[in-house]
Amino acid sequence: MTDPFQHRGGALHAEGVPVARIAASVGTPFYVYSTAALVEQYRGFAAAFAGVDARIHYAMKANSNIAVLKTLADLGAGADVVSEGELRLALAAGVPPQRIVFSGVGKTDAELAFALNTGIYQINVESEPELEALSRVASGLGKTAPITIRVNPDVDPETHAKISTGYSGTKFGVPWTDAPRLYKKAAGLAGIDVVGVDVHIGSQLTKLEPFETAFRRVAGLIGKLRTLGLNIRRADLGGGLGIVYDSTNGAPPDPASYAAMVKRIFAPLNVQVMFEPGRYLVGNAGLLVGSVIYVKEADGKTFYIIDAAMNDLIRPSLYDAYHAMEPVKQPAAGAGLKPVDVAGPVCETGDLLAADRPLPPMAAGDLLAIRSGGAYAAVMASTYNARPLVPEVLVNGEEFAVVRRRPTYEEMSRLEALPPWLEPASGGRAKALP
Ligand code: LLP
């Protein structure tokens, strides 16, 4: 990927915009995304499947900002959604229902009904009770649900345990060995049209082999289901393609080699192949930018205490994830690096964005850019410690726009109320915050 965040004249830019200019305009911390990077990643993935009956459904859980969604939708991307909320956002961004698939282990009746009423392309069913619920809901609405069953192929994706899904014992999918029984049942149920097989084995995969093992199992299953008389015409192969977080760590497979492997396995089957990439499309299209509040020396260690924290980016705390970082102002030539801990203001030891990271000298007020902030970053943020969600900015060439603004403290407390017994005179409404 062409790095959209490069130093020019000593200052980090997001495409043509100095990051410091965005900081001066919106304040820190903030997320910034690059349109050029989104476009390049989507086009690169799509190009790998040129000439193939392939569909790309962006796994919007990675970044559901409506401007990011619309940027991808305008290029032709569909959406993979996992909740009614995501489905509503996808529709609001202009993704046609016929380009949306619905995944997830816990869809409620209300969500299934909402999805069916939109005319959604596909629902990926993850269990026998979900299949029964969907049959009941669809029949009740006089609709037919186009479904796949997500199979669990029992493959170790060789990624972080918390983002591995495709081995036995996780909550995901139906054991692939049990799938034929369930498919036969599905074929006989009212309101159900079996269209394909679905698989997703995990995220941030850095090798092709686990994908290949899983896909061969899916291909074998498709053959078997066809001999049972089922008209299987789609293979939804999920997401999971990894990205570079640490450039000293080697590169994950590129879409071309991933696509070559997929074509080898599925071309003979004459199915539509479907993909649900999330991280690959958006991960390295974003930065989190914070400011140093204090440089603290303690016990022979240096801490850069910055204004971004684990509530803004939880990946380092939750998955021990590595995010590359650098000062927005290029350090003077010859400035040495020394190991520092980069920590936020949240009152937890785990609020550490990097430990013993070699960084150049920085001072209070300096801006720090944290890379790979496009995927599973802003979407996983919380308001822990009553910290406002940080704004999101989209850059396009020389232009930038705030695509989600920082809420006010008043907005943050608007949904809360005092019960009558605590403040009878207020009529149950909490006092506005100062
Ligand atoms: N399809 C399904 C059914 C999924 O569960 C996921 C991700 C994807 C597609 C997209 O996977 P991707 O292409 O982005 O790897 N929060 C974690 C990642 C959780 C992934 C959940 N499922 C992280 O920050 O690493």
Boltz pocket constraint, residues with backbone or C-beta under 6 A from the ligand:
constraints:
  - pocket:
      binder: B
      contacts: [[A, 59], [A, 62], [A, 80], [A, 103], [A, 104], [A, 162], [A, 163], [A, 200], [A, 202], [A, 203], [A, 204], [A, 205], [A, 238], [A, 239], [A, 240], [A, 241], [A, 276], [A, 277], [A, 278], [A, 279], [A, 280], [A, 315], [A, 319], [A, 375], [A, 376]]
      max_distance: 6.0
